[in-house]
Amino acid sequence: MSDFRPFRAVRPAAGLEQKVNCPPYDVISFEEAREIGRNPESFVHVIRSEIDLPEETDHYDESVYLKAKGNFEKLLSDAILVQEERPAYYIYWQKMKDHVQIGIVGCASVDEYQRERIKKHELTRQDKEEDRVKHIHTVGANTGLVFLTFRSSEKLEELLSRYVKELELSMRVIDENDVEHRLYAVKDDKRVEELRQSLGEIENMYIADGHHRAASSSRVRELMKAQNPDHTGKEEYNYFMAVAFPHSYLRIMDYNRVVKDLGGISPEEFMDRVGAAFDISHAPESPYKPVKRHEFGMCLYGKWYVLTARSGTFDEDDPVGSLDVDILQRNLLGPVLGIDNPRKDPRIDFVGGIRGLKALENRITNGWAVAFSMFPTSMEELLAVADSGKIMPPKSTWFEPKLRSGLVVHLLK
């Protein structure tokens, strides 16, 4: 039984949602955050508080977290942010072009995360985890949503669709990418209980995005538990804010690769080595977007090719080994280009599909040697990896649309 509960959200005062909301902390640069921060009411002053400190300030300095706390408290004292009087769920409705997805905002259980009832598919980086621990603990709140999914059920999908039609709109914003975000508050006892019971029937949830936020929330719980001699397990810090979507609603975009050089080998030798594991043909169009699994587009010094992984070079029964990102890494990036650790190698970069394949061609024009367009990882592949207890290669998934920050906040006390 999933313990996914309503909470007393801190949210923008009525009419201020458009001014307050901002992109999540980890998808904007310092320069972009500073530009957004020209608006004093933006939540970016909480999630990227270094923009309000001297430019030479280390972004992990203690002053950054204290500034975030101060900025958050000011938004509260100025009544730009207000707290709901009673616990509620929120239905989160998003539309990006012709794609619509509907999820439920609530609080997930740290205990369930620690017992792996909430499953993960990525490793976390220690430095990023430490940053989120300090931020959450100092501010005393979950300021960003963990993006969860669960295997779709007709019952929950019907509830979500019905609530969107029945409930009064609580918040609506249009972001800088023309994505529409709506929230509908579920406050009445009957609907809250109906939703809680339906959510309780979910056996497992899965982290789609936000592994660092979830891991950090787990560590913060342990810190606050140790500091509380009267700990009961019911305190707010035992839960972290999340939005859970039925998996059938979600769309993963391609996460493409670009490499600076060929590692000292000639283009001819490179093509010969690639041909050991892939069938190579000239692309029918430029740029080339793969149309099926195990097919890759390759732009080498401006010319596009199609690579098809040969049978026997991967294990279709292995949930990780059959992923296209793993096939490319094991059969090309590692053995041919010498990129054994894509997490740390400065010769490789990753380009989210939202930027389009033109972004790959631009890199080649600017001196990079080779780019690879990927067929998107599917939700079924993600769930299979998580169910197997294995870990996906880095940069396997790019979810769009992104969740906004500042629309709801969860206080830990």
C-alpha positions in Angstrom: 0.0 0.0 0.0 1.5 3.3 -1.1 1.6 6.1 1.6 1.2 9.2 -0.6 -0.6 11.8 1.5 -2.0 15.3 1.2 -0.2 18.3 2.9 -0.6 21.9 3.8 1.2 23.5 0.9 2.8 26.9 0.9 1.8 28.5 -2.4 1.8 31.9 -4.1 -0.9 34.3 -3.0 -3.8 34.5 -5.4 -2.8 36.3 -8.6 1.0 36.0 -8.0 1.5 32.5 -9.5 2.9 33.8 -12.8 5.4 36.1 -11.0 6.5 33.6 -8.4 7.0 30.4 -10.5 10.3 29.6 -12.2 12.1 26.7 -13.8 13.7 24.0 -11.5 17.1 24.8 -10.0 19.0 22.3 -12.1 18.0 23.2 -15.6 19.1 26.9 -15.6 22.5 28.4 -15.6 23.7 31.0 -13.1 23.3 33.7 -15.8 19.7 32.5 -16.6 18.9 32.5 -12.9 20.2 36.0 -12.4 18.1 37.2 -15.3 15.0 35.6 -13.9 16.0 37.1 -10.5 15.4 40.6 -11.8 11.9 39.9 -10.6 12.1 40.2 -6.8 9.1 38.0 -6.3 10.5 35.0 -8.3 11.1 31.8 -6.4 14.5 31.6 -8.1 15.7 33.7 -5.2 15.1 30.6 -3.0 16.4 27.8 -5.2 19.3 29.8 -6.7 20.1 32.2 -3.9 23.7 32.7 -5.0 22.4 35.3 -7.5 21.8 37.6 -4.5 25.4 37.3 -3.2 28.7 38.7 -4.6 29.6 37.0 -7.9 32.8 35.5 -6.6 30.8 33.6 -3.8 31.3 29.8 -4.0 27.9 28.3 -4.9 28.3 25.7 -2.1 29.3 28.2 0.5 27.2 28.2 3.8 26.1 31.8 3.0 24.2 30.5 -0.1 22.0 28.3 2.0 21.4 30.9 4.7 20.5 33.4 2.0 18.0 30.9 0.5 16.4 30.6 4.0 16.2 34.4 4.4 14.7 34.9 0.9 12.1 32.2 1.6 11.2 33.7 4.9 10.9 37.2 3.3 8.5 35.8 0.6 6.4 34.4 3.5 6.5 37.6 5.7 5.6 39.7 2.6 2.6 37.4 2.0 3.9 36.6 -1.5 3.8 33.0 -0.3 1.0 31.8 1.9 0.2 28.4 3.6 -3.0 26.5 3.0 -5.2 26.1 6.0 -5.8 22.4 5.5 -4.0 19.5 3.9 -4.8 18.9 0.2 -3.7 17.0 -2.9 -3.3 18.9 -6.1 -4.0 17.7 -9.6 -1.1 18.9 -11.8 -2.2 19.3 -15.4 0.5 20.2 -18.1 0.2 20.8 -21.8 3.1 21.1 -24.2 2.0 21.5 -27.8 -0.3 18.5 -28.3 0.9 16.5 -25.3 -1.1 16.5 -22.1 -0.1 14.8 -18.8 -1.9 14.8 -15.5 -0.4 13.9 -12.1 -1.1 14.1 -8.4 0.9 16.4 -6.1 1.3 15.1 -2.5 3.9 13.9 -0.1 5.7 10.6 -0.5 7.1 8.5 2.4 10.8 8.5 3.2 10.3 5.1 4.8 8.9 3.8 1.4 11.9 5.3 -0.4 14.3 3.6 2.1 12.5 0.3 1.7 12.8 0.7 -2.1 9.0 0.7 -2.5 9.9 3.9 -4.4 12.3 2.6 -6.9 15.2 4.4 -8.6 17.1 3.9 -11.8 20.0 6.3 -11.5 23.0 6.9 -9.2 23.4 10.2 -7.4 26.5 12.3 -7.3 27.8 13.0 -3.8 28.4 16.7 -4.3 24.9 17.3 -5.7 23.4 15.3 -2.9 25.3 17.3 -0.3 24.1 20.5 -1.9 20.4 19.5 -1.7 20.8 18.2 1.9 22.1 21.6 3.0 19.5 23.4 1.1 16.5 21.4 2.3 17.8 21.3 5.9 18.6 25.0 6.1 15.5 26.3 4.4 13.3 23.7 6.3 11.3 22.8 3.3 11.1 20.8 0.1 11.3 23.6 -2.5 11.2 21.3 -5.6 9.1 18.4 -6.6 10.4 14.9 -7.1 9.0 13.5 -10.3 7.4 10.1 -9.7 5.5 7.7 -11.9 3.5 4.5 -11.3 2.1 1.8 -13.5 -1.1 3.2 -14.9 -4.4 2.1 -13.5 -7.8 2.9 -15.2 -9.2 3.8 -11.8 -6.7 6.6 -11.1 -6.7 7.9 -14.7 -10.5 8.1 -14.5 -10.3 10.0 -11.2 -7.7 12.5 -12.6 -9.7 13.2 -15.7 -12.9 13.6 -13.7 -11.3 15.9 -11.1 -10.0 18.2 -13.8 -13.5 18.6 -15.1 -15.2 19.0 -11.7 -12.7 21.1 -9.6 -12.2 24.8 -9.6 -8.8 25.9 -11.1 -6.4 26.9 -8.3 -3.4 28.0 -10.3 -2.5 28.5 -14.0 0.8 29.7 -15.5 2.4 29.7 -18.9 6.1 29.2 -18.8 8.9 30.6 -21.1 8.5 27.6 -23.4 4.7 28.1 -23.8 3.9 25.1 -21.7 0.7 25.5 -19.7 0.7 24.4 -16.1 -2.6 24.1 -14.1 -3.2 23.0 -10.5 -6.5 21.9 -9.0 -6.7 21.7 -5.2 -8.4 18.5 -3.9 -9.5 19.7 -0.4 -12.9 18.2 0.4 -12.9 15.1 2.6 -14.7 12.9 0.2 -12.3 13.4 -2.8 -9.2 13.4 -0.5 -10.2 10.0 0.9 -11.1 8.7 -2.6 -7.7 9.7 -3.9 -5.9 8.4 -0.8 -7.5 5.0 -1.1 -6.8 4.8 -4.8 -3.1 5.8 -4.3 -2.9 3.3 -1.5 -3.5 0.5 -4.0 -0.3 1.3 -5.9 2.3 -1.3 -5.2 5.4 0.7 -6.3 6.3 4.2 -7.4 9.3 5.0 -9.5 11.5 8.1 -9.6 11.4 9.5 -13.2 13.4 12.6 -12.3 14.7 14.0 -9.1 16.9 11.3 -7.7 19.1 13.9 -5.8 16.0 15.5 -4.2 14.7 12.2 -3.0 18.0 10.9 -1.7 18.6 14.2 0.1 15.2 14.2 1.6 15.9 10.8 3.0 19.2 12.1 4.6 17.5 15.2 6.0 14.9 13.0 7.7 17.7 11.1 9.5 19.3 14.4 10.6 16.0 15.8 11.9 15.0 12.5 13.5 18.3 12.4 15.4 17.7 16.0 16.6 14.2 15.2 17.8 14.0 13.1 21.1 10.2 12.9 20.7 10.3 11.6 17.1 7.1 9.6 16.2 7.5 9.0 12.5 4.5 11.2 11.7 6.4 14.5 11.5 6.4 16.3 8.2 10.1 15.6 7.7 9.2 12.0 7.2 7.8 12.9 3.9 9.0 14.7 0.7 7.0 16.6 -1.8 6.4 14.9 -5.2 4.1 14.6 -8.1 3.1 11.2 -9.3 2.0 10.6 -12.9 0.5 7.4 -14.5 3.3 6.1 -16.7 1.1 6.0 -19.8 0.9 9.8 -19.7 4.6 10.5 -19.7 6.9 11.1 -22.7 10.6 10.6 -22.7 12.5 12.6 -25.3 15.8 11.6 -26.9 19.0 12.4 -25.0 21.7 12.8 -27.7 25.5 12.7 -27.5 28.3 14.8 -29.0 32.0 14.2 -28.9 34.8 16.7 -29.3 37.3 14.6 -31.2 38.0 11.1 -32.5 40.7 10.3 -29.9 43.6 10.6 -32.3 42.4 8.2 -35.0 41.5 9.2 -38.6 37.9 9.4 -39.8 38.6 6.4 -42.0 39.9 4.3 -39.1 37.0 5.5 -37.0 34.4 4.3 -39.6 36.2 0.9 -39.8 36.0 0.4 -36.1 32.4 1.5 -35.9 31.6 -1.1 -38.6 32.7 -3.9 -36.3 29.5 -3.6 -34.3 27.1 -1.6 -36.5 25.8 -1.7 -40.0 26.4 1.8 -41.5 24.4 3.4 -44.3 24.0 6.9 -45.6 21.2 8.8 -43.9 18.1 9.4 -46.2 17.8 12.9 -44.7 19.8 15.4 -42.7 19.7 15.7 -39.8 18.6 12.1 -39.1 16.2 11.1 -36.3 16.2 7.4 -35.5 12.8 5.7 -36.1 13.2 2.5 -34.0 15.2 0.9 -31.2 18.8 0.0 -31.8 19.1 2.6 -34.6 21.3 5.6 -34.3 21.9 8.8 -36.3 25.6 9.8 -36.6 26.8 13.1 -37.8 30.6 12.9 -38.6 32.1 16.2 -39.6 28.8 17.4 -41.0 27.7 14.2 -42.9 24.8 12.1 -41.5 24.8 8.3 -41.4 22.5 5.6 -40.0 24.0 3.1 -37.6 22.1 -0.2 -36.8 23.3 -2.3 -33.9 24.1 -5.8 -35.1 22.5 -8.9 -33.6 24.8 -10.5 -31.0 26.4 -7.2 -29.9 23.8 -6.8 -27.1 21.6 -8.9 -24.9 17.9 -8.2 -25.6 17.0 -10.0 -22.4 19.1 -7.7 -20.2 17.0 -4.6 -19.2 20.2 -2.4 -19.1 22.2 -4.2 -21.8 19.4 -3.8 -24.4 19.1 0.0 -23.8 20.3 2.0 -26.8 22.3 4.3 -24.6 24.2 1.2 -23.2 24.7 -0.3 -26.7 26.3 2.9 -27.9 28.5 3.2 -24.8 29.7 -0.4 -24.8 30.2 -0.8 -28.5 31.3 2.6 -29.7 31.9 5.4 -27.2 34.1 3.2 -24.9 36.1 0.9 -27.3 36.3 3.2 -30.3 36.5 6.7 -28.8 38.0 5.8 -25.4 35.2 7.4 -23.4 35.0 4.9 -20.6 33.4 7.2 -18.0 30.8 9.4 -19.7 29.9 11.0 -16.3 33.3 12.6 -16.0 35.0 12.7 -19.4 35.2 16.3 -20.7 35.3 15.1 -24.3 31.6 14.1 -24.3 28.5 16.3 -23.8 24.8 15.5 -23.8 22.0 17.4 -25.6 18.4 17.0 -24.6 15.9 16.4 -27.4 14.0 19.5 -26.5 16.8 21.5 -28.2 16.3 19.6 -31.5 18.9 17.9 -33.8 19.9 21.3 -35.2 21.8 21.7 -31.9 23.9 18.7 -32.8 24.8 20.1 -36.2 25.7 23.4 -34.5 28.2 21.6 -32.3 29.8 20.0 -35.4 29.9 23.4 -37.1 31.7 24.8 -34.0 34.4 22.2 -34.1 33.1 19.1 -32.4 33.9 15.9 -34.3 30.9 13.5 -34.1 27.3 13.5 -32.8 24.8 10.8 -32.2 21.0 11.1 -32.3 19.2 8.6 -30.1 15.9 6.8 -30.2 14.2 7.7 -26.9 14.2 5.4 -24.0 10.7 4.2 -23.3 8.8 4.2 -20.0 8.5 0.4 -20.2 12.3 0.2 -20.4 12.7 2.6 -17.4 10.3 0.6 -15.3 12.0 -2.7 -16.3 15.4 -1.4 -15.2 14.0 -0.1 -11.9 12.2 -3.4 -11.2 15.4 -5.4 -11.8 17.2 -3.3 -9.2 19.7 -2.1 -11.8 21.0 1.3 -12.8 20.6 3.1 -16.1 23.7 4.6 -17.8 24.0 8.3 -17.3 21.8 10.7 -19.3 19.4 8.0 -20.4 16.2 10.0 -20.1 15.0 13.5 -20.8 11.5 14.3 -19.6 9.4 17.1 -21.0 7.6 19.2 -19.9 9.6 20.0 -16.8 7.9 20.7 -13.4 7.8 24.3 -12.2 9.2 25.4 -8.9 7.5 27.8 -6.5 3.9 26.7 -7.2 3.9 24.4 -4.1 6.3 24.1 -1.2 6.3 21.5 1.6 7.4 22.7 5.1 9.3 20.1 7.2 8.0 21.4 10.5 
